[in-house]
Amino acid sequence: MRRWLALLVAATTSLVLIALLVPLALLVRALAESGAVTQATAEAQSVAASVGTAAFDGLSLTAERTSASSGHAITVFLPDGRVAGSPAPRSPAVELAARGRSLTAQTPSGLEVLVAVQGLSGGTAVVRAFLSEDDLSHGVSEVWLGMLVLGLALIGVGILVADRLALALTRPMTGLARVSHRLAAGDLVARATPGGPEEVRDVGIALNHLAGRISDLLAEERETAADISHRLRTPLTGLRLEAESLADPEEAVRLGNRVDALERAVTSVITDVRRRSQEQASCDAVAVAAERVTFWSVLAEDQGRPVGLDLPAGPLTVAVSAAELSACVDALLGNVFAHTPDGASFAVRVTPAPGGVRLEVSDSGPGFPARPEAGDPLERGRSGAGSTGLGLDIARRTAEASGGSLLLGTAPGGGAMVVLVLGGP
């Protein structure tokens, strides 16, 4: 914006100066010509005063002295045909002036100022003062150069003033843009410093108000989610008591472990929703995948599901926390158990990828629905099988939070395959 304002002021100032200086330059040239003609006329008249009183030699000396002092060629054409002063041809204008009429005549090389001297015994004498083009424009170039320098200086001052004014306008607007980018990146404590014109200050105040309102709404959402999650502890406590009262000790231990896992998940939810900032976390994707597959293998064994696990030898670090990645893998494996029949196999494969890790979860079930009315499986809350439709959305958000992405495809055996590309720290 600063550059555009500077160009606008430069263009406007240039147009104004052109409209002012061009007529002024023409006026300067006209005044210079008029002054030169007036001076030459006065010189010719001074010589004309000596025509009737001085002898020819004296008249020649007077004309030569005047020519030397003024720089203009002075010539006297006497009625008897003699010429005193600077030699010059007898032009038609001189013949016309010899009839008794003083005049000014333009020639190809300059201007003739002719003064007729009447009352002589032999007729009318003519005093000629010649002005060249340089005489007519003497001093004009210097004045024009001064006007050009003045015009350029005025344009420069205008651009400088416009730049200062533009800076006073763009600096607070740049600050507002910077604060808006920080807010978009999750820095909810970012606030603008209102400044600049009144309208820009109003925008800064409105942006601060909006940021404060967003912070309040997010805080309210966190607390609401935390309260809802905390309420789950009461039924969990009852479920634990029911598990402990079972007659079969092995079944009681197994159910108790499931309750412990569910309670840890609820605790993790409470912790996550109360977090005020999104700190960069990381974990080993290989270790998390191995742990969650081991956990789900118990249920897979009960349902007769073959389990495949393909992991690299070394650790692979991704830019998500272990709790978030565990929840993501649990959501995907939970979809396998919920949407495929008993006995359908599934496999988890972790491999390195450019800039991160590739995690694949595939099954031998019916795959994703091909019916248009089923909608996009990645759309939050949409499910074609009667579930909440949040599992794939959780996985997608986890992948995008790490700087990666989620892809849906078909497994080699015809089932569904979900590919998570997780970014590295």
QUIMOZI-V980194 format. One record per pair of residues at least 12 apart in sequence whose C-alpha atoms are under 8 Angstrom apart, sorted by the first residue. I is the first residue (numbers start at 1). J is the second residue. Records with the same first field share a line. If there is no record, write none. Layout:
I = J + J
This chain:
1 = 166 + 170
2 = 163 + 166 + 167 + 170
3 = 163
5 = 162 + 163 + 166
6 = 159 + 160 + 162 + 163
7 = 159
9 = 158 + 159 + 162
10 = 155 + 156 + 158 + 159
13 = 154 + 155 + 158
14 = 151 + 155
17 = 151
21 = 147
25 = 144
28 = 140 + 143
29 = 137 + 140
32 = 136 + 137 + 138 + 139 + 140
33 = 136 + 137
36 = 131 + 135 + 136
37 = 113 + 131 + 136
40 = 72 + 113 + 129 + 130 + 131
41 = 113 + 114 + 115 + 129
43 = 66 + 70 + 129
44 = 74 + 113 + 114 + 115 + 127 + 128 + 129
45 = 115 + 127
47 = 59 + 62 + 63 + 66 + 127
48 = 115 + 117 + 127
50 = 62
51 = 117 + 125
52 = 120
56 = 84
59 = 84 + 85
60 = 84 + 85
61 = 85
62 = 85
63 = 75 + 76 + 84 + 85 + 86
64 = 85 + 86
67 = 86
72 = 129 + 130 + 131
73 = 85 + 86 + 128 + 129 + 130 + 131
74 = 86 + 127 + 128 + 129 + 130
75 = 87 + 88 + 127 + 128 + 129
76 = 125 + 126 + 127 + 128
77 = 125 + 126 + 127 + 128
78 = 124 + 125 + 126
79 = 122 + 123 + 124 + 125
80 = 122
93 = 105 + 114
94 = 114 + 126 + 128
97 = 114 + 115 + 116 + 126
98 = 116 + 124 + 125 + 126
99 = 116 + 124
100 = 116 + 117 + 118 + 124
101 = 115 + 116
102 = 114 + 115 + 116
103 = 115
109 = 132 + 133
110 = 130 + 131 + 132 + 133
111 = 130 + 131 + 132 + 133
112 = 128 + 129 + 130 + 131
113 = 128 + 129 + 130 + 131
114 = 126 + 127 + 128 + 129
115 = 127 + 128
168 = 196
169 = 196 + 197 + 200
171 = 196
172 = 193 + 194 + 195 + 196 + 200
173 = 200
175 = 192 + 193
176 = 192 + 204 + 207
179 = 191 + 192
180 = 207
183 = 211
186 = 277 + 278
187 = 277
188 = 211 + 212 + 214 + 215
189 = 211
190 = 211
191 = 207 + 208 + 211
192 = 204 + 205 + 207 + 208
222 = 273 + 274
223 = 273 + 274
225 = 270 + 273
226 = 269 + 270 + 273 + 274
229 = 266 + 267 + 269 + 270
230 = 266 + 270
232 = 266
233 = 263 + 266
236 = 259 + 263
239 = 259
240 = 256 + 259
243 = 255 + 256
244 = 256
268 = 323
280 = 319 + 320
281 = 319 + 320 + 321 + 425
282 = 317 + 318 + 319 + 320 + 321 + 322 + 425
283 = 317 + 318 + 319 + 320 + 321 + 322
284 = 315 + 316 + 317 + 318 + 322
285 = 315 + 316 + 317 + 318 + 322 + 325 + 350 + 357
286 = 311 + 312 + 314 + 315 + 316 + 350
287 = 315
288 = 322 + 325 + 326
289 = 326 + 329 + 348 + 350
290 = 309 + 311
292 = 326 + 329 + 330
293 = 309 + 348
296 = 333
303 = 342 + 343
304 = 342 + 343 + 344
305 = 342 + 343 + 344 + 345 + 346
306 = 343 + 344 + 345 + 346
307 = 345 + 346 + 347
308 = 345 + 346 + 347 + 348
309 = 347 + 348 + 349
310 = 347 + 348 + 349 + 350
311 = 349 + 350 + 351
312 = 350 + 351
316 = 352 + 357
317 = 356 + 357 + 424 + 425
318 = 356 + 357 + 402 + 422 + 423 + 424 + 425
319 = 402 + 403 + 422 + 423 + 424 + 425
320 = 398 + 401 + 402
324 = 398
325 = 398
328 = 391 + 394 + 395 + 398
329 = 395
331 = 391 + 392 + 394 + 395
332 = 361 + 391 + 392 + 395 + 418
333 = 361
335 = 391
336 = 363 + 365
339 = 365 + 385
340 = 364 + 365 + 366
341 = 365
344 = 363 + 364 + 365
345 = 363 + 364 + 365
346 = 361 + 362 + 363 + 364
347 = 360 + 361 + 362 + 363
348 = 360 + 361 + 362
349 = 361
353 = 421
355 = 423 + 424
356 = 421 + 422 + 423 + 424
357 = 421 + 422 + 423 + 424
358 = 419 + 420 + 421 + 422
359 = 419 + 420 + 421 + 422
360 = 417 + 418 + 419 + 420
361 = 417 + 418 + 419
362 = 411 + 415 + 416 + 417 + 418
363 = 411 + 415 + 416 + 417
364 = 411 + 413 + 414 + 415 + 416
365 = 414 + 415 + 416
366 = 414 + 415 + 416
367 = 410 + 414 + 415 + 416 + 417
368 = 410 + 415 + 416
369 = 384
377 = 389 + 392
378 = 392 + 393 + 396
379 = 393
380 = 392 + 393
395 = 420
396 = 420
399 = 420 + 421 + 422 + 423
400 = 422
402 = 422 + 423 + 424 + 425
403 = 422 + 423
404 = 420 + 421 + 422 + 423
405 = 420 + 421 + 422
406 = 418 + 419 + 420 + 421
407 = 419 + 420
